[in-house]
Amino acid sequence: MTSVKELRLLSHLRLDSREKLTSISQKTNIPISTLFDMLKEMQTGLIIKNTVILDFSKLGYHTHAQVFLKVALEQKEGLKKHLYLHPQINSVYKINNGWDFVVETVHLNNKELDLFLENLTSYGVIDQEIYYLIEEVKKESFLITPLD
């Protein structure tokens, strides 16, 4: 179980992962040595990845979509591998309720997305639903409010 001190540290890191431990120590009244030890421990399992969140449209990628996929049973693993390795796929999740995967795709335009989706039939996709992401309302904000 995560302690209150650990949650406070995580909250600050979620808000700004580049914030210095000295600054977090001053804000939380947790000794810097304790923060350092907690962070070191968290990096062995709790913290999965340090990353940068991008504005895809500013990079020229104007088509951003969630695609729900239903796949022939015998081809699920092949499709999963294809999606995992595909450069236009930002995230892949295994889901339920009649669907097998939900895929977050990022493409230059709708035509590029259409070509990608047409290619999926060779991987056993038997049904799909596309939802275009129009506006990001909230992203990566769980535990972002500092618990000071």
C-alpha positions as CSV (number, residue, x, y, z in Angstrom):
1,M,0.0,0.0,0.0
2,T,1.3,3.5,-0.9
3,S,1.9,5.9,2.0
4,V,0.6,9.4,2.2
5,K,4.2,10.7,1.7
6,E,4.6,8.6,-1.4
7,L,1.3,9.9,-2.8
8,R,2.5,13.5,-2.1
9,L,5.7,12.8,-4.0
10,L,3.9,11.2,-6.9
11,S,1.4,14.1,-7.1
12,H,4.2,16.6,-7.5
13,L,6.0,14.4,-10.1
14,R,2.7,14.0,-12.0
15,L,2.3,17.7,-12.1
16,D,5.9,18.4,-13.2
17,S,8.2,15.4,-13.5
18,R,11.2,17.7,-13.8
19,E,10.6,19.4,-10.5
20,K,13.7,19.1,-8.3
21,L,13.5,17.0,-5.1
22,T,14.8,20.0,-3.1
23,S,11.7,22.0,-4.2
24,I,9.4,19.1,-3.4
25,S,11.0,18.7,0.0
26,Q,10.4,22.4,0.8
27,K,6.8,22.2,-0.3
28,T,6.0,18.9,1.5
29,N,8.3,19.1,4.5
30,I,9.5,15.6,3.7
31,P,13.3,15.3,4.0
32,I,15.1,15.2,0.6
33,S,16.9,12.0,1.6
34,T,13.5,10.4,2.2
35,L,12.2,11.7,-1.2
36,F,15.3,10.3,-2.9
37,D,14.9,6.9,-1.3
38,M,11.1,6.8,-2.1
39,L,11.8,7.8,-5.7
40,K,14.5,5.2,-6.1
41,E,12.1,2.5,-4.8
42,M,9.2,3.7,-7.0
43,Q,11.4,3.5,-10.1
44,T,11.8,-0.3,-9.7
45,G,8.1,-0.9,-10.3
46,L,5.5,1.7,-9.5
47,I,6.8,4.3,-12.0
48,I,6.5,2.6,-15.4
49,K,7.9,5.3,-17.7
50,N,9.1,8.9,-17.8
51,T,7.8,10.4,-21.0
52,V,6.8,13.6,-22.8
53,I,3.1,14.2,-23.8
54,L,2.9,15.7,-27.3
55,D,0.5,18.0,-29.1
56,F,0.2,15.9,-32.3
57,S,-1.5,18.6,-34.4
58,K,1.5,20.9,-33.8
59,L,3.7,18.1,-35.4
60,G,1.4,18.0,-38.4
61,Y,-0.6,15.0,-37.4
62,H,-4.2,16.2,-37.7
63,T,-6.1,12.9,-37.5
64,H,-6.3,11.4,-34.0
65,A,-8.7,8.6,-33.4
66,Q,-9.8,5.7,-31.2
67,V,-10.6,2.6,-33.1
68,F,-12.5,-0.3,-31.6
69,L,-11.5,-3.7,-33.2
70,K,-13.2,-7.1,-33.2
71,V,-10.8,-9.8,-34.4
72,A,-11.0,-13.4,-35.5
73,L,-9.9,-15.5,-32.5
74,E,-7.0,-17.2,-34.3
75,Q,-5.5,-13.9,-35.4
76,K,-5.6,-11.9,-32.2
77,E,-1.9,-12.4,-31.3
78,G,-0.8,-11.5,-34.8
79,L,-2.8,-8.3,-34.8
80,K,-1.6,-7.4,-31.3
81,K,2.0,-7.7,-32.5
82,H,1.3,-5.7,-35.6
83,L,-0.4,-2.9,-33.6
84,Y,2.4,-2.9,-31.0
85,L,5.0,-2.4,-33.7
86,H,3.1,0.1,-35.9
87,P,4.6,3.6,-35.7
88,Q,1.2,5.4,-36.0
89,I,-0.2,3.6,-32.9
90,N,0.1,5.6,-29.7
91,S,-1.7,3.1,-27.4
92,V,-3.3,-0.3,-27.6
93,Y,-5.7,-1.7,-25.0
94,K,-7.2,-5.2,-24.7
95,I,-10.9,-4.7,-23.9
96,N,-14.2,-6.6,-23.6
97,N,-18.0,-6.3,-24.3
98,G,-17.8,-7.6,-27.9
99,W,-14.5,-5.9,-28.8
100,D,-11.0,-7.1,-28.6
101,F,-8.9,-4.0,-28.8
102,V,-9.2,-0.2,-28.6
103,V,-6.4,1.5,-30.5
104,E,-5.3,5.2,-30.3
105,T,-4.0,6.2,-33.7
106,V,-2.2,9.3,-34.9
107,H,-2.1,10.1,-38.6
108,L,-1.3,13.0,-40.9
109,N,-4.8,13.0,-42.3
110,N,-8.0,11.0,-42.8
111,K,-6.7,9.3,-46.0
112,E,-3.7,7.9,-44.1
113,L,-6.0,6.6,-41.4
114,D,-8.3,5.0,-44.0
115,L,-5.3,3.2,-45.6
116,F,-4.2,1.9,-42.2
117,L,-7.7,0.6,-41.5
118,E,-8.0,-1.1,-44.9
119,N,-4.8,-3.0,-44.2
120,L,-6.2,-4.4,-40.9
121,T,-8.5,-6.8,-42.7
122,S,-5.5,-8.9,-43.6
123,Y,-4.9,-9.3,-39.8
124,G,-8.4,-10.8,-39.2
125,V,-10.3,-7.6,-38.2
126,I,-14.0,-8.5,-38.7
127,D,-15.5,-5.3,-37.3
128,Q,-14.4,-1.8,-36.3
129,E,-15.7,1.5,-35.0
130,I,-13.9,4.7,-35.4
131,Y,-14.2,7.7,-33.1
132,Y,-12.3,10.8,-34.1
133,L,-10.7,12.7,-31.2
134,I,-11.8,16.3,-31.7
135,E,-10.6,18.0,-28.5
136,E,-8.5,16.9,-25.6
137,V,-10.5,17.8,-22.5
138,K,-8.4,16.1,-19.9
139,K,-5.3,13.8,-20.1
140,E,-2.9,12.2,-17.6
141,S,-4.3,14.1,-14.6
142,F,-4.9,11.3,-12.0
143,L,-2.9,12.2,-8.8
144,I,-1.9,15.6,-10.3
145,T,-3.2,17.8,-7.5
146,P,-0.5,18.2,-4.8
147,L,-1.5,16.7,-1.5
148,D,0.4,19.3,0.6
